[in-house]
């Protein structure tokens, strides 16, 4: 595999006083090892910023690439490598620094040639490294810090203390682990109390009144696309829809939205972005800034450079999972650069290592001044995609159990000691022995330094692939200059990630550490995080032990009889296609006055391949033997309803869900299928079910046997089902039609 930048190829230029750049290594050597890469690299200084690439990462260079190079260049390889190792660590080229991907490749090659082994993340034979770093505000700051965020807010100086909250502008379609309802299901419909995001934003503001709010659509209701899976055919309609959500936040909830995005990880349209800016301004929402395009750095950066009107409309270039790097064109826009979605990693110590590394290195390597995690609280069934990929976990509302996971305290290392509006100091940010540091100031004498020494194997995020690098124990000496020169002490906060045991040290206060005549020296180990700060307000919040974890109740029922529900959706049901909302059935003054209704009547403009049928899942994924009962009311002759058990897939994979599905249709027939699409029919027949009448369905699953009842009487039985062996219970409809459900019950074992 070929390296993607001169840094990975070892071609790092020195800058002379006259500005001329000269390669540290003979180009002929690298032409021999990496043909085709050197010419562009040696003449393009834009590939490098402070020892870090600004090009997008490519798949990592592993042993295969290293072995290929080693076989071709043994002589050059060994001579150059020996000369480099004889030089002191501080003067070695980046090519052999242990944070260099190519450095690891050279070491791998040497190991292959000499029959040696190298353990990455463990101190190598040359001993402990030392590095000296100057922190001086006299030269002026670099970029303004915009904050650390996620999908929820934390209280200041207690825990995560999040500074940015990003929420979905619900679009009635699947957006990873479920659907979120739109404020406008239909063109003539507006309701600014659906879903939980309004509540979430208000709760975040209670805890941190200064938290910044972002809205971003994943999908759009079907009327926006007018029959097409595309939101830009009528850009004025889409702009009106988005601005209505922003205005509704203010009118009904007193919430000021600070930023708005375009379409999560999907195509953008320049005409739409300009029209969105115009519409915001016309509605006196000039303070709302536009982030584009919540996908890759390109092509948005290139188009912003070309189009002056687009450049005026876009305030922030936001990329997802950038791998801590950016691209030249993004830098040339002179816009703020954000990692507007990142992390998405299981929230154990490895997830904490990922989070600690990217919080620093997104700026050190990529000039990104904000990093936003997907997501803060994993409050969805763990078997859904990306289970426990929040900074903490609260996935058992029935028990009240939650887990404050390590990434929460990693967040606090930055957020408790900085604020949006602080400035990054001009430093390289790379530690000599691997790892990174950032330094920020409020411009009034306060200083915060965050250091991380996370090793490669202990800091991998779920995406993108992580280039190899080495971190070793080291000494780091910081010289405080400018307004910091008279500081006598800094408060120290410390975390140490343990991977062989569960004894990690998380966000521990070590008290003040003395600064002697502006000099501070630290001995840094592996997989550690330090915060050194002038602020004395840091606090590790304490809380009572949560209730013990419990499985979902084996007996569960809901009659939906709530006159004024706090939310539009019933608890514990997780909508996967379509939207199921509390409904007041004024036409039925009897036992079915309050029901649960599927309300999406047109296929939305989707983000992923939603199912053709609507479905909401519930319960324990481990359920095998269960009896499910629900009353159903089909409102349309085109409709149909089902109840199901052992549903094995959901989230972005819902279209391929298997299980046991008991369908009734308004033409008086029924069918039993083992798939949500309804294609593989296990049994079918007549039922007598008609639209606009209440019926009771019962599905009984016992081992490999399935049977069904209609209105309390057996309808079908002795159907053999061998797979899936377990899964959720579910309700749903055949198409996007109004359908009501009531008196839902499940008994499981």
DANOR-V486651 format. One record per pair of residues at least 4 apart in sequence whose ideal C-beta (glycine too) atoms are under 6 Angstrom apart, sorted by sequence separation. I is the first residue (numbers start at 1). J is the second residue. If there is no record, write none. Layout:
# DANOR-V486651
i=I j=J
i=I j=J
This chain:
# DANOR-V486651
i=16 j=20
i=25 j=29
i=27 j=31
i=30 j=34
i=37 j=41
i=38 j=42
i=40 j=44
i=61 j=65
i=63 j=67
i=73 j=77
i=76 j=80
i=77 j=81
i=87 j=91
i=92 j=96
i=110 j=114
i=185 j=189
i=196 j=200
i=205 j=209
i=220 j=224
i=225 j=229
i=244 j=248
i=247 j=251
i=248 j=252
i=249 j=253
i=297 j=301
i=298 j=302
i=299 j=303
i=303 j=307
i=326 j=330
i=347 j=351
i=357 j=361
i=358 j=362
i=360 j=364
i=361 j=365
i=362 j=366
i=380 j=384
i=404 j=408
i=411 j=415
i=412 j=416
i=414 j=418
i=418 j=422
i=431 j=435
i=442 j=446
i=454 j=458
i=480 j=484
i=481 j=485
i=575 j=579
i=588 j=592
i=606 j=610
i=619 j=623
i=649 j=653
i=650 j=654
i=665 j=669
i=675 j=679
i=733 j=737
i=3 j=8
i=6 j=11
i=49 j=54
i=87 j=92
i=98 j=103
i=111 j=116
i=154 j=159
i=156 j=161
i=174 j=179
i=184 j=189
i=225 j=230
i=228 j=233
i=280 j=285
i=281 j=286
i=346 j=351
i=363 j=368
i=382 j=387
i=388 j=393
i=396 j=401
i=454 j=459
i=480 j=485
i=498 j=503
i=515 j=520
i=575 j=580
i=588 j=593
i=634 j=639
i=673 j=678
i=675 j=680
i=701 j=706
i=709 j=714
i=710 j=715
i=3 j=9
i=15 j=21
i=41 j=47
i=94 j=100
i=97 j=103
i=111 j=117
i=154 j=160
i=173 j=179
i=184 j=190
i=249 j=255
i=262 j=268
i=304 j=310
i=345 j=351
i=362 j=368
i=382 j=388
i=430 j=436
i=441 j=447
i=460 j=466
i=498 j=504
i=664 j=670
i=674 j=680
i=689 j=695
i=709 j=715
i=733 j=739
i=31 j=38
i=95 j=102
i=96 j=103
i=111 j=118
i=154 j=161
i=168 j=175
i=204 j=211
i=224 j=231
i=231 j=238
i=293 j=300
i=303 j=310
i=304 j=311
i=330 j=337
i=429 j=436
i=480 j=487
i=497 j=504
i=585 j=592
i=634 j=641
i=649 j=656
i=673 j=680
i=700 j=707
i=708 j=715
i=13 j=21
i=14 j=22
i=30 j=38
i=84 j=92
i=154 j=162
i=183 j=191
i=249 j=257
i=280 j=288
i=292 j=300
i=394 j=402
i=429 j=437
i=440 j=448
i=585 j=593
i=649 j=657
i=663 j=671
i=673 j=681
i=674 j=682
i=708 j=716
i=153 j=162
i=183 j=192
i=345 j=354
i=362 j=371
i=429 j=438
i=496 j=505
i=632 j=641
i=699 j=708
i=13 j=23
i=170 j=180
i=172 j=182
i=304 j=314
i=378 j=388
i=393 j=403
i=439 j=449
i=495 j=505
i=585 j=595
i=647 j=657
i=648 j=658
i=662 j=672
i=671 j=681
i=672 j=682
i=707 j=717
i=731 j=741
i=27 j=38
i=107 j=118
i=170 j=181
i=171 j=182
i=220 j=231
i=246 j=257
i=326 j=337
i=378 j=389
i=495 j=506
i=672 j=683
i=698 j=709
i=11 j=23
i=12 j=24
i=84 j=96
i=150 j=162
i=153 j=165
i=168 j=180
i=170 j=182
i=201 j=213
i=343 j=355
i=359 j=371
i=378 j=390
i=392 j=404
i=427 j=439
i=438 j=450
i=456 j=468
i=495 j=507
i=583 j=595
i=647 j=659
i=661 j=673
i=149 j=162
i=181 j=194
i=317 j=330
i=377 j=390
i=382 j=395
i=392 j=405
i=456 j=469
i=568 j=581
i=630 j=643
i=646 j=659
i=671 j=684
i=706 j=719
i=181 j=195
i=224 j=238
i=376 j=390
i=425 j=439
i=437 j=451
i=494 j=508
i=583 j=597
i=646 j=660
i=10 j=25
i=27 j=42
i=148 j=163
i=149 j=164
i=151 j=166
i=180 j=195
i=375 j=390
i=376 j=391
i=377 j=392
i=378 j=393
i=379 j=394
i=628 j=643
i=644 j=659
i=645 j=660
i=696 j=711
i=706 j=721
i=147 j=163
i=301 j=317
i=342 j=358
i=379 j=395
i=391 j=407
i=392 j=408
i=424 j=440
i=436 j=452
i=455 j=471
i=493 j=509
i=494 j=510
i=580 j=596
i=581 j=597
i=598 j=614
i=658 j=674
i=695 j=711
i=704 j=720
i=147 j=164
i=149 j=166
i=224 j=241
i=322 j=339
i=377 j=394
i=378 j=395
i=391 j=408
i=435 j=452
i=565 j=582
i=628 j=645
i=644 j=661
i=658 j=675
i=669 j=686
i=670 j=687
i=704 j=721
i=729 j=746
i=317 j=335
i=373 j=391
i=422 j=440
i=423 j=441
i=435 j=453
i=453 j=471
i=492 j=510
i=580 j=598
i=581 j=599
i=668 j=686
i=704 j=722
i=11 j=30
i=23 j=42
i=626 j=645
i=642 j=661
i=643 j=662
i=657 j=676
i=316 j=336
i=317 j=337
i=318 j=338
i=422 j=442
i=578 j=598
i=579 j=599
i=642 j=662
i=668 j=688
i=9 j=30
i=320 j=341
i=321 j=342
i=491 j=512
i=492 j=513
i=579 j=600
i=642 j=663
i=292 j=314
i=297 j=319
i=316 j=338
i=318 j=340
i=418 j=440
i=578 j=600
i=290 j=313
i=339 j=362
i=489 j=512
i=490 j=513
i=664 j=687
i=687 j=710
i=21 j=45
i=268 j=292
i=290 j=314
i=294 j=318
i=666 j=690
i=9 j=34
i=81 j=106
i=170 j=195
i=268 j=293
i=290 j=315
i=291 j=316
i=489 j=514
i=640 j=665
i=664 j=689
i=666 j=691
i=289 j=315
i=489 j=515
i=570 j=596
i=291 j=318
i=302 j=329
i=488 j=515
i=9 j=37
i=260 j=288
i=301 j=329
i=487 j=515
i=81 j=110
i=301 j=330
i=304 j=333
i=339 j=368
i=342 j=371
i=637 j=666
i=11 j=41
i=167 j=197
i=259 j=289
i=261 j=291
i=262 j=292
i=264 j=294
i=265 j=295
i=297 j=327
i=337 j=367
i=338 j=368
i=343 j=373
i=344 j=374
i=418 j=448
i=497 j=527
i=617 j=647
i=11 j=42
i=257 j=288
i=262 j=293
i=337 j=368
i=341 j=372
i=417 j=448
i=259 j=291
i=301 j=333
i=338 j=370
i=339 j=371
i=340 j=372
i=496 j=528
i=634 j=666
i=261 j=294
i=297 j=330
i=336 j=369
i=341 j=374
i=485 j=518
i=507 j=540
i=561 j=594
i=577 j=610
i=617 j=650
i=683 j=716
i=324 j=358
i=495 j=529
i=560 j=594
i=577 j=611
i=6 j=41
i=274 j=309
i=560 j=595
i=33 j=69
i=185 j=221
i=187 j=223
i=235 j=271
i=239 j=275
i=243 j=279
i=277 j=313
i=414 j=450
i=434 j=470
i=435 j=471
i=494 j=530
i=560 j=596
i=578 j=614
i=580 j=616
i=683 j=719
i=232 j=269
i=235 j=272
i=239 j=276
i=324 j=361
i=413 j=450
i=434 j=471
i=447 j=484
i=577 j=614
i=662 j=699
i=682 j=719
i=324 j=362
i=445 j=483
i=480 j=518
i=493 j=531
i=577 j=615
i=66 j=105
i=70 j=109
i=165 j=204
i=182 j=221
i=274 j=313
i=433 j=472
i=576 j=615
i=33 j=73
i=61 j=101
i=89 j=129
i=232 j=272
i=235 j=275
i=239 j=279
i=243 j=283
i=270 j=310
i=273 j=313
i=325 j=365
i=326 j=366
i=479 j=519
i=492 j=532
i=6 j=47
i=32 j=73
i=324 j=365
i=325 j=366
i=326 j=367
i=347 j=388
i=433 j=474
i=458 j=499
i=575 j=616
i=5 j=47
i=66 j=108
i=70 j=112
i=215 j=257
i=324 j=366
i=344 j=386
i=346 j=388
i=478 j=520
i=490 j=532
i=491 j=533
i=51 j=94
i=66 j=109
i=70 j=113
i=175 j=218
i=573 j=616
i=574 j=617
i=611 j=654
i=61 j=105
i=213 j=257
i=477 j=521
i=608 j=652
i=611 j=655
i=63 j=108
i=67 j=112
i=213 j=258
i=214 j=259
i=215 j=260
i=216 j=261
i=344 j=389
i=491 j=536
i=493 j=538
i=573 j=618
i=7 j=53
i=165 j=211
i=169 j=215
i=171 j=217
i=173 j=219
i=212 j=258
i=217 j=263
i=218 j=264
i=294 j=340
i=476 j=522
i=572 j=618
i=609 j=655
i=660 j=706
i=662 j=708
i=29 j=76
i=171 j=218
i=672 j=719
i=5 j=53
i=164 j=212
i=165 j=213
i=166 j=214
i=167 j=215
i=169 j=217
i=171 j=219
i=216 j=264
i=475 j=523
i=476 j=524
i=171 j=220
i=172 j=221
i=291 j=340
i=5 j=55
i=168 j=218
i=474 j=524
i=4 j=55
i=153 j=204
i=155 j=207
i=156 j=208
i=355 j=407
i=473 j=525
i=4 j=58
i=153 j=207
i=201 j=255
i=352 j=406
i=356 j=410
i=637 j=691
i=643 j=697
i=645 j=699
i=153 j=208
i=198 j=253
i=265 j=320
i=352 j=407
i=355 j=410
i=359 j=414
i=192 j=248
i=351 j=407
i=643 j=699
i=645 j=701
i=349 j=406
i=634 j=691
i=153 j=211
i=347 j=405
i=352 j=410
i=1 j=61
i=192 j=252
i=347 j=407
i=633 j=694
i=660 j=721
i=183 j=245
i=613 j=676
i=631 j=694
i=632 j=695
i=1 j=65
i=364 j=429
i=611 j=676
i=631 j=696
i=632 j=697
i=658 j=724
i=552 j=619
i=630 j=697
i=552 j=620
i=659 j=727
i=24 j=93
i=458 j=527
i=551 j=620
i=629 j=698
i=453 j=524
i=455 j=526
i=628 j=699
i=364 j=436
i=455 j=527
i=453 j=526
i=454 j=527
i=627 j=700
i=576 j=650
i=361 j=436
i=363 j=438
i=453 j=528
i=626 j=701
i=169 j=245
i=360 j=436
i=648 j=724
i=452 j=529
i=577 j=654
i=625 j=702
i=360 j=438
i=576 j=654
i=646 j=724
i=451 j=530
i=648 j=727
i=646 j=726
i=647 j=727
i=450 j=531
i=646 j=727
i=647 j=728
i=12 j=94
i=449 j=532
i=647 j=730
i=645 j=729
i=10 j=95
i=448 j=533
i=644 j=730
i=447 j=534
i=446 j=534
i=643 j=731
i=642 j=732
i=10 j=102
i=360 j=452
i=641 j=733
i=8 j=101
i=8 j=102
i=640 j=734
i=357 j=452
i=412 j=507
i=356 j=452
i=357 j=454
i=409 j=506
i=356 j=454
i=409 j=507
i=639 j=737
i=641 j=739
i=638 j=737
i=406 j=506
i=639 j=739
i=353 j=454
i=628 j=729
i=630 j=731
i=636 j=737
i=357 j=459
i=624 j=726
i=623 j=726
i=635 j=738
i=622 j=726
i=353 j=458
i=354 j=459
i=634 j=739
i=353 j=459
i=354 j=461
i=621 j=728
i=633 j=740
i=619 j=728
i=632 j=741
i=619 j=729
i=617 j=728
i=618 j=729
i=630 j=741
i=631 j=742
i=631 j=743
i=617 j=730
i=417 j=531
i=630 j=744
i=615 j=730
i=616 j=731
i=345 j=461
i=413 j=529
i=417 j=533
i=629 j=745
i=345 j=462
i=615 j=732
i=344 j=462
i=413 j=531
i=417 j=535
i=614 j=732
i=628 j=746
i=613 j=732
i=614 j=733
i=626 j=746
i=627 j=747
i=613 j=734
i=416 j=538
i=626 j=748
i=625 j=749
i=623 j=748
i=603 j=736
i=602 j=736
i=598 j=733
i=601 j=736
i=600 j=736
i=323 j=464
i=598 j=739
i=321 j=463
i=321 j=464
i=597 j=740
i=353 j=497
i=402 j=546
i=352 j=497
i=401 j=546
i=595 j=740
i=596 j=741
i=401 j=547
i=400 j=547
i=595 j=742
i=349 j=497
i=399 j=547
i=401 j=549
i=349 j=499
i=592 j=742
i=399 j=550
i=349 j=504
i=356 j=529
i=559 j=743
i=558 j=744
i=557 j=745
i=556 j=746
i=555 j=747
i=554 j=748
i=177 j=380
i=166 j=372
i=177 j=384
i=164 j=372
i=146 j=369
i=147 j=370
i=148 j=371
i=149 j=372
i=150 j=373
i=145 j=369
i=146 j=370
i=151 j=375
i=152 j=376
i=150 j=375
i=151 j=376
i=152 j=377
i=143 j=369
i=150 j=376
i=383 j=621
i=150 j=391
i=160 j=408
i=159 j=408
i=160 j=411
i=163 j=415
i=161 j=415
i=161 j=416
i=163 j=420
i=157 j=416
i=57 j=323
i=148 j=414
i=384 j=650
i=385 j=651
i=148 j=415
i=384 j=651
i=385 j=652
i=57 j=325
i=56 j=327
i=53 j=325
i=54 j=326
i=145 j=418
i=147 j=420
i=54 j=328
i=146 j=420
i=145 j=422
i=144 j=423
i=143 j=424
i=46 j=328
i=141 j=423
i=142 j=424
i=142 j=426
i=139 j=426
i=135 j=425
i=145 j=440
i=131 j=431
i=131 j=432
i=129 j=432
i=129 j=433
i=135 j=439
i=137 j=441
i=52 j=365
i=121 j=455
i=99 j=434
i=121 j=456
i=98 j=434
i=120 j=456
i=121 j=457
i=89 j=432
i=129 j=472
i=135 j=478
i=138 j=482
i=128 j=473
i=129 j=474
i=130 j=475
i=131 j=476
i=132 j=477
i=133 j=478
i=134 j=479
i=135 j=480
i=136 j=481
i=137 j=482
i=128 j=474
i=136 j=482
i=137 j=483
i=134 j=481
i=123 j=472
i=120 j=470
i=121 j=471
i=123 j=473
i=104 j=468
i=101 j=467
i=101 j=468
i=99 j=469
i=196 j=567
i=98 j=470
i=194 j=568
i=231 j=605
i=229 j=605
i=51 j=428
i=50 j=428
i=51 j=430
i=157 j=537
i=222 j=602
i=225 j=605
i=222 j=603
i=224 j=605
i=157 j=539
i=159 j=541
i=222 j=604
i=158 j=541
i=221 j=604
i=219 j=604
i=220 j=605
i=219 j=605
i=219 j=606
i=219 j=607
i=218 j=607
i=178 j=574
i=179 j=575
i=178 j=575
i=178 j=576
i=181 j=579
i=179 j=579
i=60 j=465
i=59 j=465
i=57 j=464
i=60 j=467
i=172 j=579
i=185 j=599
i=172 j=600
i=173 j=604
i=172 j=604
i=175 j=607
i=171 j=604
i=173 j=606
i=174 j=608
i=174 j=610
i=173 j=610
i=177 j=651
i=176 j=651
i=176 j=652
